[in-house]
Amino acid sequence: MTQKLRQARSELEDAVERADDDVRDDLRETAAAFAEYASDDTDPDHAVFDDHLNTLRQARERATGDVEARIDRALERAEEYREGLEQA
């Protein structure tokens, strides 16, 4: 399951390189959080993870072209990962 999260992080890291300033920080912070979750032994809290997904959705609305497409792919992978999380 962490493979999905690693794929999402990779898409975001690629998007960071091409993103405008108003999107870049959100993508960088979310990619860092995904990297931490992927390397940690515990799953993230659903509410916290949902906040990351909402941040990506908002960033996608401000993005264009390749950056928007990469955010879409990252969201898809992250949502697949979230489906596998156990709810507390």
FIVO-481722 format. One record per atom (N, C-alpha, C, O, CB): x negated, y, z; residue number from 1; atom name; residue in one letter. Coordinates in Angstrom, 1 decimal, padded with zeros to 4 digits. Glycine has a CB too. Layout:
<vexmis>
VEXMI       xx       yy       zz     i   at   aa
VEXMI        X        Y        Z   NUM   CA    a
...
</vexmis>
This chain:
<vexmis>
VEXMI       xx       yy       zz     i   at   aa
VEXMI   -000.8   -001.2    000.0     1    N    m
VEXMI    000.0    000.0    000.0     1   CA    m
VEXMI   -000.9    001.3    000.0     1    C    m
VEXMI   -000.5    002.3   -000.6     1    O    m
VEXMI    000.9    000.0    001.2     1   CB    m
VEXMI   -002.0    001.2    000.7     2    N    t
VEXMI   -002.8    002.4    000.7     2   CA    t
VEXMI   -003.4    002.7   -000.7     2    C    t
VEXMI   -003.9    003.8   -001.0     2    O    t
VEXMI   -004.0    002.2    001.7     2   CB    t
VEXMI   -003.3    001.7   -001.6     3    N    q
VEXMI   -003.8    002.0   -003.0     3   CA    q
VEXMI   -002.9    003.1   -003.6     3    C    q
VEXMI   -003.5    003.9   -004.3     3    O    q
VEXMI   -003.7    000.7   -003.8     3   CB    q
VEXMI   -001.6    003.1   -003.4     4    N    k
VEXMI   -000.7    004.1   -003.9     4   CA    k
VEXMI   -001.2    005.5   -003.3     4    C    k
VEXMI   -001.2    006.5   -004.1     4    O    k
VEXMI    000.7    003.8   -003.5     4   CB    k
VEXMI   -001.5    005.5   -002.1     5    N    l
VEXMI   -001.9    006.8   -001.5     5   CA    l
VEXMI   -003.3    007.3   -002.0     5    C    l
VEXMI   -003.5    008.5   -002.3     5    O    l
VEXMI   -002.0    006.6    000.1     5   CB    l
VEXMI   -004.2    006.3   -002.3     6    N    r
VEXMI   -005.4    006.7   -002.9     6   CA    r
VEXMI   -005.2    007.2   -004.3     6    C    r
VEXMI   -005.9    008.2   -004.8     6    O    r
VEXMI   -006.4    005.5   -003.0     6   CB    r
VEXMI   -004.3    006.6   -005.1     7    N    q
VEXMI   -004.0    007.1   -006.4     7   CA    q
VEXMI   -003.4    008.5   -006.3     7    C    q
VEXMI   -003.8    009.4   -007.2     7    O    q
VEXMI   -003.0    006.1   -007.1     7   CB    q
VEXMI   -002.5    008.7   -005.4     8    N    a
VEXMI   -001.9    010.1   -005.2     8   CA    a
VEXMI   -003.0    011.1   -004.9     8    C    a
VEXMI   -003.0    012.2   -005.5     8    O    a
VEXMI   -000.9    010.1   -004.1     8   CB    a
VEXMI   -003.9    010.7   -004.0     9    N    r
VEXMI   -005.0    011.6   -003.6     9   CA    r
VEXMI   -005.9    012.0   -004.8     9    C    r
VEXMI   -006.3    013.1   -005.0     9    O    r
VEXMI   -005.9    011.0   -002.5     9   CB    r
VEXMI   -006.2    011.0   -005.6    10    N    s
VEXMI   -007.0    011.1   -006.8    10   CA    s
VEXMI   -006.4    012.1   -007.8    10    C    s
VEXMI   -007.0    013.0   -008.4    10    O    s
VEXMI   -007.3    009.8   -007.5    10   CB    s
VEXMI   -005.1    012.0   -008.0    11    N    e
VEXMI   -004.3    012.9   -008.9    11   CA    e
VEXMI   -004.4    014.3   -008.4    11    C    e
VEXMI   -004.6    015.2   -009.1    11    O    e
VEXMI   -002.9    012.4   -009.1    11   CB    e
VEXMI   -004.3    014.4   -007.1    12    N    l
VEXMI   -004.3    015.8   -006.5    12   CA    l
VEXMI   -005.7    016.4   -006.6    12    C    l
VEXMI   -005.8    017.6   -006.9    12    O    l
VEXMI   -003.9    015.7   -005.0    12   CB    l
VEXMI   -006.7    015.6   -006.4    13    N    e
VEXMI   -008.1    016.1   -006.5    13   CA    e
VEXMI   -008.4    016.6   -007.9    13    C    e
VEXMI   -009.1    017.6   -008.1    13    O    e
VEXMI   -009.1    015.0   -006.0    13   CB    e
VEXMI   -007.9    015.8   -008.9    14    N    d
VEXMI   -008.0    016.3   -010.3    14   CA    d
VEXMI   -007.3    017.6   -010.5    14    C    d
VEXMI   -007.7    018.4   -011.3    14    O    d
VEXMI   -007.6    015.2   -011.2    14   CB    d
VEXMI   -006.1    017.7   -009.9    15    N    a
VEXMI   -005.2    018.8   -010.1    15   CA    a
VEXMI   -005.9    020.1   -009.5    15    C    a
VEXMI   -005.8    021.2   -010.0    15    O    a
VEXMI   -003.8    018.6   -009.6    15   CB    a
VEXMI   -006.5    019.9   -008.4    16    N    v
VEXMI   -007.2    021.0   -007.7    16   CA    v
VEXMI   -008.2    021.7   -008.6    16    C    v
VEXMI   -008.3    023.0   -008.5    16    O    v
VEXMI   -007.9    020.5   -006.4    16   CB    v
VEXMI   -008.9    021.0   -009.3    17    N    e
VEXMI   -009.9    021.5   -010.2    17   CA    e
VEXMI   -009.3    022.5   -011.3    17    C    e
VEXMI   -010.0    023.4   -011.8    17    O    e
VEXMI   -010.7    020.4   -010.9    17   CB    e
VEXMI   -008.1    022.2   -011.6    18    N    r
VEXMI   -007.4    023.0   -012.7    18   CA    r
VEXMI   -006.4    024.0   -012.2    18    C    r
VEXMI   -005.9    024.8   -013.0    18    O    r
VEXMI   -006.8    022.1   -013.7    18   CB    r
VEXMI   -006.0    023.9   -011.0    19    N    a
VEXMI   -004.9    024.7   -010.4    19   CA    a
VEXMI   -005.2    026.1   -010.2    19    C    a
VEXMI   -006.4    026.5   -010.0    19    O    a
VEXMI   -004.4    024.1   -009.1    19   CB    a
VEXMI   -004.2    027.0   -010.3    20    N    d
VEXMI   -004.3    028.4   -010.0    20   CA    d
VEXMI   -004.4    028.5   -008.4    20    C    d
VEXMI   -004.1    027.6   -007.7    20    O    d
VEXMI   -003.1    029.2   -010.5    20   CB    d
VEXMI   -004.9    029.7   -008.0    21    N    d
VEXMI   -005.2    029.9   -006.6    21   CA    d
VEXMI   -003.9    029.7   -005.7    21    C    d
VEXMI   -004.1    029.1   -004.6    21    O    d
VEXMI   -005.7    031.3   -006.4    21   CB    d
VEXMI   -002.8    030.0   -006.2    22    N    d
VEXMI   -001.6    029.9   -005.3    22   CA    d
VEXMI   -001.1    028.5   -005.1    22    C    d
VEXMI   -000.3    028.2   -004.3    22    O    d
VEXMI   -000.4    030.7   -005.9    22   CB    d
VEXMI   -001.7    027.5   -005.9    23    N    v
VEXMI   -001.3    026.1   -005.8    23   CA    v
VEXMI   -002.5    025.3   -005.2    23    C    v
VEXMI   -002.3    024.3   -004.5    23    O    v
VEXMI   -000.9    025.6   -007.1    23   CB    v
VEXMI   -003.7    025.8   -005.4    24    N    r
VEXMI   -004.9    025.0   -005.1    24   CA    r
VEXMI   -005.0    024.6   -003.6    24    C    r
VEXMI   -005.3    023.5   -003.3    24    O    r
VEXMI   -006.1    025.8   -005.5    24   CB    r
VEXMI   -004.7    025.6   -002.7    25    N    d
VEXMI   -004.9    025.3   -001.3    25   CA    d
VEXMI   -003.9    024.2   -000.8    25    C    d
VEXMI   -004.3    023.3   -000.1    25    O    d
VEXMI   -004.7    026.5   -000.5    25   CB    d
VEXMI   -002.7    024.3   -001.3    26    N    d
VEXMI   -001.7    023.2   -000.9    26   CA    d
VEXMI   -002.1    021.9   -001.4    26    C    d
VEXMI   -002.0    020.9   -000.7    26    O    d
VEXMI   -000.3    023.6   -001.5    26   CB    d
VEXMI   -002.6    021.8   -002.6    27    N    l
VEXMI   -003.0    020.5   -003.2    27   CA    l
VEXMI   -004.3    020.0   -002.4    27    C    l
VEXMI   -004.3    018.8   -002.1    27    O    l
VEXMI   -003.4    020.6   -004.7    27   CB    l
VEXMI   -005.2    020.9   -002.1    28    N    r
VEXMI   -006.4    020.4   -001.4    28   CA    r
VEXMI   -006.1    019.9    000.0    28    C    r
VEXMI   -006.6    018.9    000.4    28    O    r
VEXMI   -007.4    021.6   -001.3    28   CB    r
VEXMI   -005.2    020.6    000.7    29    N    e
VEXMI   -004.8    020.2    002.1    29   CA    e
VEXMI   -004.1    018.9    002.0    29    C    e
VEXMI   -004.3    018.0    002.9    29    O    e
VEXMI   -004.0    021.3    002.7    29   CB    e
VEXMI   -003.2    018.7    001.1    30    N    t
VEXMI   -002.4    017.5    001.0    30   CA    t
VEXMI   -003.3    016.3    000.6    30    C    t
VEXMI   -003.2    015.2    001.1    30    O    t
VEXMI   -001.3    017.6    000.0    30   CB    t
VEXMI   -004.2    016.5   -000.3    31    N    a
VEXMI   -005.2    015.5   -000.7    31   CA    a
VEXMI   -006.0    015.1    000.5    31    C    a
VEXMI   -006.3    013.9    000.6    31    O    a
VEXMI   -006.1    016.0   -001.9    31   CB    a
VEXMI   -006.4    016.0    001.3    32    N    a
VEXMI   -007.2    015.7    002.5    32   CA    a
VEXMI   -006.4    014.9    003.5    32    C    a
VEXMI   -007.0    013.9    004.1    32    O    a
VEXMI   -007.8    017.0    003.1    32   CB    a
VEXMI   -005.2    015.2    003.6    33    N    a
VEXMI   -004.3    014.4    004.5    33   CA    a
VEXMI   -004.1    013.0    004.0    33    C    a
VEXMI   -004.2    012.1    004.8    33    O    a
VEXMI   -002.9    015.1    004.7    33   CB    a
VEXMI   -003.9    012.9    002.7    34    N    f
VEXMI   -003.8    011.5    002.1    34   CA    f
VEXMI   -005.0    010.7    002.3    34    C    f
VEXMI   -005.0    009.5    002.5    34    O    f
VEXMI   -003.4    011.6    000.6    34   CB    f
VEXMI   -006.2    011.3    002.1    35    N    a
VEXMI   -007.4    010.6    002.3    35   CA    a
VEXMI   -007.6    010.1    003.8    35    C    a
VEXMI   -008.0    009.0    004.0    35    O    a
VEXMI   -008.6    011.6    002.0    35   CB    a
VEXMI   -007.2    011.0    004.7    36    N    e
VEXMI   -007.2    010.6    006.1    36   CA    e
VEXMI   -006.3    009.4    006.4    36    C    e
VEXMI   -006.7    008.5    007.1    36    O    e
VEXMI   -006.9    011.8    007.0    36   CB    e
VEXMI   -005.1    009.5    005.9    37    N    y
VEXMI   -004.1    008.4    006.1    37   CA    y
VEXMI   -004.6    007.1    005.4    37    C    y
VEXMI   -004.5    006.0    006.0    37    O    y
VEXMI   -002.8    008.7    005.4    37   CB    y
VEXMI   -005.2    007.2    004.3    38    N    a
VEXMI   -005.7    006.0    003.6    38   CA    a
VEXMI   -006.9    005.3    004.3    38    C    a
VEXMI   -007.0    004.1    004.2    38    O    a
VEXMI   -006.2    006.3    002.2    38   CB    a
VEXMI   -007.6    006.1    005.0    39    N    s
VEXMI   -008.8    005.5    005.8    39   CA    s
VEXMI   -008.5    005.2    007.2    39    C    s
VEXMI   -009.3    004.5    007.9    39    O    s
VEXMI   -009.9    006.5    005.7    39   CB    s
VEXMI   -007.3    005.6    007.7    40    N    d
VEXMI   -006.9    005.3    009.1    40   CA    d
VEXMI   -006.2    004.0    009.2    40    C    d
VEXMI   -005.6    003.6    008.2    40    O    d
VEXMI   -006.0    006.5    009.6    40   CB    d
VEXMI   -006.2    003.4    010.3    41    N    d
VEXMI   -005.5    002.2    010.6    41   CA    d
VEXMI   -004.0    002.3    010.9    41    C    d
VEXMI   -003.3    001.3    010.9    41    O    d
VEXMI   -006.2    001.4    011.7    41   CB    d
VEXMI   -003.6    003.5    011.2    42    N    t
VEXMI   -002.2    003.8    011.5    42   CA    t
VEXMI   -001.5    004.5    010.4    42    C    t
VEXMI   -002.1    005.3    009.7    42    O    t
VEXMI   -002.1    004.6    012.8    42   CB    t
VEXMI   -000.2    004.2    010.2    43    N    d
VEXMI    000.6    004.9    009.2    43   CA    d
VEXMI    001.0    006.3    009.7    43    C    d
VEXMI    001.2    006.5    010.9    43    O    d
VEXMI    001.8    004.1    008.8    43   CB    d
VEXMI    001.2    007.2    008.8    44    N    p
VEXMI    001.6    008.6    009.2    44   CA    p
VEXMI    003.1    008.5    009.6    44    C    p
VEXMI    003.8    007.7    009.2    44    O    p
VEXMI    001.4    009.6    008.1    44   CB    p
VEXMI    003.5    009.5    010.4    45    N    d
VEXMI    004.9    009.7    010.8    45   CA    d
VEXMI    005.7    010.1    009.6    45    C    d
VEXMI    005.2    010.8    008.7    45    O    d
VEXMI    005.0    010.8    011.9    45   CB    d
VEXMI    006.9    009.5    009.5    46    N    h
VEXMI    007.8    009.8    008.4    46   CA    h
VEXMI    008.0    011.3    008.2    46    C    h
VEXMI    007.9    011.9    007.1    46    O    h
VEXMI    009.1    009.1    008.5    46   CB    h
VEXMI    008.3    012.0    009.3    47    N    a
VEXMI    008.6    013.5    009.2    47   CA    a
VEXMI    007.3    014.2    008.7    47    C    a
VEXMI    007.5    015.1    007.9    47    O    a
VEXMI    009.0    014.0    010.5    47   CB    a
VEXMI    006.2    013.9    009.2    48    N    v
VEXMI    005.0    014.6    008.8    48   CA    v
VEXMI    004.7    014.3    007.3    48    C    v
VEXMI    004.3    015.2    006.5    48    O    v
VEXMI    003.8    014.1    009.7    48   CB    v
VEXMI    004.9    013.0    006.9    49    N    f
VEXMI    004.6    012.7    005.5    49   CA    f
VEXMI    005.6    013.4    004.6    49    C    f
VEXMI    005.3    013.8    003.5    49    O    f
VEXMI    004.7    011.1    005.3    49   CB    f
VEXMI    006.9    013.5    005.1    50    N    d
VEXMI    007.9    014.2    004.3    50   CA    d
VEXMI    007.5    015.7    004.1    50    C    d
VEXMI    007.8    016.3    003.0    50    O    d
VEXMI    009.2    014.1    004.9    50   CB    d
VEXMI    006.9    016.3    005.1    51    N    d
VEXMI    006.4    017.6    004.9    51   CA    d
VEXMI    005.4    017.7    003.8    51    C    d
VEXMI    005.4    018.7    003.0    51    O    d
VEXMI    005.7    018.1    006.3    51   CB    d
VEXMI    004.5    016.7    003.7    52    N    h
VEXMI    003.5    016.7    002.6    52   CA    h
VEXMI    004.2    016.6    001.3    52    C    h
VEXMI    003.8    017.3    000.3    52    O    h
VEXMI    002.5    015.6    002.8    52   CB    h
VEXMI    005.2    015.8    001.2    53    N    l
VEXMI    005.9    015.6   -000.1    53   CA    l
VEXMI    006.6    016.9   -000.4    53    C    l
VEXMI    006.7    017.3   -001.6    53    O    l
VEXMI    007.0    014.5    000.1    53   CB    l
VEXMI    007.2    017.6    000.5    54    N    n
VEXMI    007.9    018.9    000.3    54   CA    n
VEXMI    006.9    019.9   -000.2    54    C    n
VEXMI    007.2    020.7   -001.1    54    O    n
VEXMI    008.6    019.4    001.5    54   CB    n
VEXMI    005.7    019.9    000.4    55    N    t
VEXMI    004.6    020.8    000.0    55   CA    t
VEXMI    004.3    020.6   -001.5    55    C    t
VEXMI    004.1    021.5   -002.3    55    O    t
VEXMI    003.4    020.7    000.9    55   CB    t
VEXMI    004.2    019.3   -001.9    56    N    l
VEXMI    003.9    019.0   -003.3    56   CA    l
VEXMI    005.0    019.4   -004.2    56    C    l
VEXMI    004.7    019.9   -005.3    56    O    l
VEXMI    003.6    017.5   -003.4    56   CB    l
VEXMI    006.2    019.2   -003.8    57    N    r
VEXMI    007.4    019.6   -004.6    57   CA    r
VEXMI    007.4    021.1   -004.9    57    C    r
VEXMI    007.6    021.6   -006.0    57    O    r
VEXMI    008.7    019.2   -004.0    57   CB    r
VEXMI    007.1    021.9   -003.8    58    N    q
VEXMI    007.0    023.3   -004.0    58   CA    q
VEXMI    005.8    023.7   -004.8    58    C    q
VEXMI    005.9    024.7   -005.7    58    O    q
VEXMI    006.9    024.0   -002.6    58   CB    q
VEXMI    004.7    023.1   -004.7    59    N    a
VEXMI    003.5    023.4   -005.5    59   CA    a
VEXMI    003.8    023.0   -007.0    59    C    a
VEXMI    003.4    023.8   -007.9    59    O    a
VEXMI    002.3    022.6   -005.1    59   CB    a
VEXMI    004.5    022.0   -007.2    60    N    r
VEXMI    004.9    021.6   -008.6    60   CA    r
VEXMI    005.7    022.7   -009.3    60    C    r
VEXMI    005.6    022.9   -010.5    60    O    r
VEXMI    005.7    020.2   -008.6    60   CB    r
VEXMI    006.6    023.3   -008.5    61    N    e
VEXMI    007.4    024.4   -009.1    61   CA    e
VEXMI    006.6    025.6   -009.5    61    C    e
VEXMI    007.0    026.3   -010.4    61    O    e
VEXMI    008.5    024.8   -008.1    61   CB    e
VEXMI    005.4    025.8   -008.9    62    N    r
VEXMI    004.5    026.9   -009.2    62   CA    r
VEXMI    003.5    026.5   -010.3    62    C    r
VEXMI    002.8    027.4   -010.8    62    O    r
VEXMI    003.9    027.4   -008.0    62   CB    r
VEXMI    003.3    025.2   -010.5    63    N    a
VEXMI    002.3    024.7   -011.4    63   CA    a
VEXMI    002.8    024.7   -012.9    63    C    a
VEXMI    004.0    024.7   -013.1    63    O    a
VEXMI    001.8    023.4   -011.0    63   CB    a
VEXMI    001.8    024.5   -013.8    64    N    t
VEXMI    002.2    024.4   -015.2    64   CA    t
VEXMI    001.3    023.3   -015.8    64    C    t
VEXMI    000.2    023.0   -015.3    64    O    t
VEXMI    002.1    025.7   -015.9    64   CB    t
VEXMI    001.7    022.8   -017.0    65    N    g
VEXMI    000.9    022.0   -017.8    65   CA    g
VEXMI    000.4    020.7   -017.1    65    C    g
VEXMI    001.1    020.0   -016.4    65    O    g
VEXMI   -000.3    022.7   -018.3    65   CB    g
VEXMI   -000.9    020.5   -017.3    66    N    d
VEXMI   -001.6    019.3   -016.7    66   CA    d
VEXMI   -001.5    019.3   -015.2    66    C    d
VEXMI   -001.4    018.2   -014.7    66    O    d
VEXMI   -003.1    019.3   -017.2    66   CB    d
VEXMI   -001.6    020.4   -014.6    67    N    v
VEXMI   -001.5    020.4   -013.1    67   CA    v
VEXMI   -000.1    019.9   -012.6    67    C    v
VEXMI    000.0    019.1   -011.7    67    O    v
VEXMI   -001.8    021.8   -012.5    67   CB    v
VEXMI    000.9    020.4   -013.3    68    N    e
VEXMI    002.2    019.9   -013.0    68   CA    e
VEXMI    002.4    018.4   -013.2    68    C    e
VEXMI    003.0    017.8   -012.4    68    O    e
VEXMI    003.3    020.7   -013.8    68   CB    e
VEXMI    001.8    017.9   -014.3    69    N    a
VEXMI    001.9    016.5   -014.6    69   CA    a
VEXMI    001.2    015.7   -013.5    69    C    a
VEXMI    001.7    014.6   -013.1    69    O    a
VEXMI    001.3    016.2   -016.0    69   CB    a
VEXMI    000.0    016.2   -013.1    70    N    r
VEXMI   -000.7    015.4   -012.1    70   CA    r
VEXMI    000.0    015.4   -010.7    70    C    r
VEXMI    000.0    014.4   -010.0    70    O    r
VEXMI   -002.1    016.1   -011.9    70   CB    r
VEXMI    000.6    016.6   -010.4    71    N    i
VEXMI    001.4    016.6   -009.2    71   CA    i
VEXMI    002.6    015.6   -009.3    71    C    i
VEXMI    002.9    015.0   -008.3    71    O    i
VEXMI    001.9    018.1   -008.9    71   CB    i
VEXMI    003.2    015.6   -010.4    72    N    d
VEXMI    004.3    014.6   -010.6    72   CA    d
VEXMI    003.9    013.2   -010.4    72    C    d
VEXMI    004.5    012.4   -009.7    72    O    d
VEXMI    004.9    014.7   -012.1    72   CB    d
VEXMI    002.7    012.8   -010.9    73    N    r
VEXMI    002.2    011.5   -010.7    73   CA    r
VEXMI    001.8    011.2   -009.3    73    C    r
VEXMI    002.1    010.2   -008.7    73    O    r
VEXMI    000.9    011.2   -011.6    73   CB    r
VEXMI    001.2    012.2   -008.6    74    N    a
VEXMI    000.9    012.1   -007.2    74   CA    a
VEXMI    002.1    011.9   -006.4    74    C    a
VEXMI    002.2    011.1   -005.5    74    O    a
VEXMI    000.1    013.3   -006.7    74   CB    a
VEXMI    003.2    012.7   -006.7    75    N    l
VEXMI    004.4    012.6   -005.9    75   CA    l
VEXMI    005.0    011.2   -006.1    75    C    l
VEXMI    005.5    010.6   -005.2    75    O    l
VEXMI    005.4    013.6   -006.4    75   CB    l
VEXMI    005.0    010.7   -007.3    76    N    e
VEXMI    005.5    009.3   -007.6    76   CA    e
VEXMI    004.8    008.3   -006.7    76    C    e
VEXMI    005.4    007.5   -006.1    76    O    e
VEXMI    005.4    009.0   -009.1    76   CB    e
VEXMI    003.5    008.3   -006.7    77    N    r
VEXMI    002.7    007.4   -005.9    77   CA    r
VEXMI    003.0    007.6   -004.4    77    C    r
VEXMI    003.1    006.6   -003.7    77    O    r
VEXMI    001.2    007.5   -006.2    77   CB    r
VEXMI    003.0    008.8   -004.0    78    N    a
VEXMI    003.2    009.1   -002.6    78   CA    a
VEXMI    004.6    008.6   -002.1    78    C    a
VEXMI    004.8    008.1   -001.0    78    O    a
VEXMI    003.0    010.6   -002.3    78   CB    a
VEXMI    005.6    008.8   -003.0    79    N    e
VEXMI    006.9    008.4   -002.6    79   CA    e
VEXMI    007.0    006.8   -002.6    79    C    e
VEXMI    007.7    006.3   -001.7    79    O    e
VEXMI    008.0    008.9   -003.7    79   CB    e
VEXMI    006.3    006.2   -003.5    80    N    e
VEXMI    006.2    004.7   -003.4    80   CA    e
VEXMI    005.5    004.3   -002.1    80    C    e
VEXMI    006.0    003.3   -001.5    80    O    e
VEXMI    005.4    004.1   -004.6    80   CB    e
VEXMI    004.5    005.0   -001.7    81    N    y
VEXMI    003.8    004.7   -000.5    81   CA    y
VEXMI    004.8    004.8    000.7    81    C    y
VEXMI    004.9    004.0    001.6    81    O    y
VEXMI    002.6    005.5   -000.3    81   CB    y
VEXMI    005.5    005.9    000.7    82    N    r
VEXMI    006.4    006.3    001.8    82   CA    r
VEXMI    007.5    005.2    001.9    82    C    r
VEXMI    007.9    004.9    003.1    82    O    r
VEXMI    007.1    007.6    001.5    82   CB    r
VEXMI    008.0    004.6    000.8    83    N    e
VEXMI    009.0    003.6    000.9    83   CA    e
VEXMI    008.5    002.4    001.7    83    C    e
VEXMI    009.3    001.7    002.3    83    O    e
VEXMI    009.4    003.1   -000.5    83   CB    e
VEXMI    007.2    002.1    001.7    84    N    g
VEXMI    006.7    001.0    002.4    84   CA    g
VEXMI    006.4    001.3    003.9    84    C    g
VEXMI    006.0    000.4    004.7    84    O    g
VEXMI    005.4    000.6    001.8    84   CB    g
VEXMI    006.5    002.5    004.3    85    N    l
VEXMI    006.2    002.9    005.7    85   CA    l
VEXMI    007.4    002.3    006.6    85    C    l
VEXMI    008.5    002.4    006.3    85    O    l
VEXMI    006.1    004.4    005.9    85   CB    l
VEXMI    006.9    001.9    007.8    86    N    e
VEXMI    007.9    001.4    008.8    86   CA    e
VEXMI    008.5    002.7    009.5    86    C    e
VEXMI    007.7    003.6    009.9    86    O    e
VEXMI    007.3    000.4    009.8    86   CB    e
VEXMI    009.8    002.7    009.7    87    N    q
VEXMI    010.4    003.8    010.4    87   CA    q
VEXMI    010.3    003.5    011.9    87    C    q
VEXMI    010.7    002.4    012.3    87    O    q
VEXMI    011.8    004.1    009.9    87   CB    q
VEXMI    009.9    004.5    012.6    88    N    a
VEXMI    009.8    004.4    014.1    88   CA    a
VEXMI    011.2    004.6    014.7    88    C    a
VEXMI    011.3    004.5    016.0    88    O    a
VEXMI    008.8    005.3    014.7    88   CB    a
</vexmis>
